[in-house]
Amino acid sequence: MRSLRSPLRSSTFSRASSVSLLVHTPSQTLPKSTTATKTDMQEIMQRSPTSSSSTPKQRLREQRVGDLILHKRRLVDVPHTASLADTMNVLVTNRVLAVPVAAPPGRWIGAGGSMILEADQETGVVRKQYIGIVTMLDILSHIAEDGDYDVEKVRDDQRDLGKKMATPVSLVIGHNLEGLSLWTFNPNTSILDCMEVLSKGIHRALVPIDSHMENIVGVELVESAPSYRMLTQMDVVQFLKDHSSEMEGIATRSIRELGAVSRHVYVITDQTKVIEAIKCMRVAMINAVPIVASEDFEHDHSQLLDLEGEGRKLMGTFSATDLRGCHLATLQSWLSATALDFTEKISKSPLCGVGPGQGSARPREPVTCTDGSSLAEAMDKAVEKHVHRVWVVDQQGLLTGVVSLTDMIRVLRVAIA
């Protein structure tokens, strides 16, 4: 077992030097979510070709991205001037894991050089530009980015954290590796092409409704549309789970047989503090880590460890999203606690404003399966518990691997192609 130390990649996100487009001053009021219009959804449904004579697997391959967003609500975003504290409130209120950041058009270079615009449906006048997507990991990375952040100082001084949470959200885009790019899927993109992109570690992409661009099928960095939906890995796994009967027995095969299990698992120990866990996740650019029992010979619990298939007793899961509903004072006090203590308190603490439903407080028991578990079982657990990783354990409950949504999508794409 070895410690993981790797350099951080710098963000390519920046302000545009001079572009003359229509300028719109975004509202400082954080947006409320709305649902898609009936007309929008009817048009998407008409675009998806089906054939009554094709096999179930062929019909599954013919599905389009537009089919997966039929019941998705209108995109929730935040203005580029919103503070990190306000952004966390949007994540909690709308029960989402990530939000796009909107800015006046023509003033910014979007993440990865993207140009994703929202324009009026009637006039085509550009209202705003999406310059990136921010997740809870981006916010936590900003909290932990000070290299000499002292655990004891954290306990006594709330001013530093309060100052960091007042930072404009636009300044943290790109802290997460995935935040260095911003992608869109055309609604007519095939489910197979969509799965190929998401199997490479891309967790989410925007889908335009009534695009003003040429009807190109695929993944784009340039887009203009009156509205968008967010398509995530979880949406795709949920869709495939609901259509498992069309996979001709693929989902009933074991995750080991399908090659869905990764033996390289980055872990923290039961002695790792929350602030140290956040730093570890920032370095590895991962949103959740398993907590394992520490060994007597281990004295440094501040580093991420690579399990490499070595069995360790699994004690819990520490996730970035667990912190999103915490009040500032509560978050401050928990930074110096162990991650294990935090996970045991989070599900029952009245101080955390995490509501019921998707993204609610995690169960105390980690979500697990075995090498012999079917892919369908792993998918069921991921969707039911709304987790992005299912830990693989042996008969003694020792952690031996992980199967992620990325892994599930990867093996399913190969199987149904």
Steps between C-alpha positions, in 0.01 A plus 500: 500500500639837406413864553371692202666833429435662164519857368185695428415607146446869449174627356479619139199712591549874448338832417469596134709803408256681274184369336215728391172317555174596664554558871250371752521566872399177677258513788654467842204287607589133499277307258220262579465176306219465246377206294526447125212617281270247338588628152874458563457140609263409216753623246777294659283187500429540127874502423572150630476232228372155598427187301241243597693227315834556675629290790487634858874567496473682166217714633713584801786606272257721305412703807610863496619741766170684458318193634692522826404860580125480437418554866802707601425842645629825358864568574588649838793744488667771708632842390877539485480753784336256744706417808604144580259507795213596268605230255489240776147615582397443137649149507304417815171667405485337157656168611758501223868411505622767257387833357604689185632853550339768282661830397431790262578388143822606333701575813635155577675205343306195610665200662705309245446776242127428487233745384169376641233770464138538605305710250142622471289251304321766296768763435820299539644771726759345731401528866792330673801277457579191705865529595541181701350252743569505873466205737536463874853369444594833339374684808680268741818524294489876544460459876800267516727665244715677762793262534576585865138479619532412868245268661519668842462843345191381315334416829544848643477735204179522296592821321726324249231255394238774484726702272556204272128426477442862389720442192318545165423162347665598171840487672480130585414366155771255400606391850354164403659330196160451340428871544769581242253419222130553427318272256161473331324201343272556202160339580539274195829355625470122530502337841816311394690818412381659824618197697841513334556854626368429850713185522810721480427662836282792384223511760252739340422710192240755391234409244353790296127528436412650159863570412582795273807316371517259208353163587832325559482170685772467760685687771560871453686788667296767317123520542212750507149413616209655692531242779698197613470188711776330699575138409706308756659158534229415752230580242661258255541221757138551613386478136703183436376347824140561390579333165703209637251253350611616154867417565461127434637387834797736518394656830469158666871425452738566789697822525819291515414318177422827323824664619318778683706484821798729557753369753667838546301667777615822664411496869534693824520349848274528801753749646493742205349840584236664281731783388768241412245291309396807301864567410540137392193516278622827353830339400340190348202690353248251639166573666490214750744272679451188713609508863697192608638381832847636573799277570726531804804581285327795330577831664417746219127501430499819297583334168284310253596132478478274194350170615611310186271205572622458859212411731422751775200517729252746350358737760321770304495743208598866503336699221536863395124529457444411867640841592285710272209546742706596803460842654824697501556468875427127486740448212763695691473276806509178298813581300715389793295184573587166345323417176360186663346700786358741245330223299343363817363842600388630161192280458351591837617855562223767498766759415532379143245644262488203265145418404342168408524343158784500253828601653370470856716391791691181435420179684753410767573167336711527182343372179673174405487195276728202433697382198223251431223760507318554173534826315126548550546479878781756495290732283198459728705595805660800331164636382307421820761655731596765247873431527756513221716219637411160641780352710596139429562288811585135562312256722674646808391852412852607398523764228653356180380729221243744368249515217403853397233641270780553248584128519136398462451718193829381349421127517139547392603697195737223391232238560217665305707652218 
